[in-house]
Amino acid sequence: MKVPYNYKEYNFDKDIKKIISKNIRKYRKMRGLTQEQLALYTDRSFEFIRRIESEKGRKGLSVETLWRVATVLEVSIDDLFKEED
């Protein structure tokens, strides 16, 4: 079967949820906010924010929630995706 475009394989091995989780925690602490404050300012529940940052209960985020979190933490959304060296 001939593919009508140039096929390229991508490596999706990174645990993007873990990277985002660590960055949210890092920027939240840099801003001096508690999980409760981040929940309040983003109009999300404390339990939801706790699970976002948790190793065990890590949860996916909607684009809207990413935008709200980035706005409150005063970072760009792409900062939440950056992997630390």
Secondary structure, 3 states (H helix, E strand, C coil): CCCCCCCCCCCCCCCHHHHHHHHHHHHHHHCCCCHHHHHHHHCCCHHHHHHHHCCCCCCCCCHHHHHHHHHHHCCCHHHHHCCCC
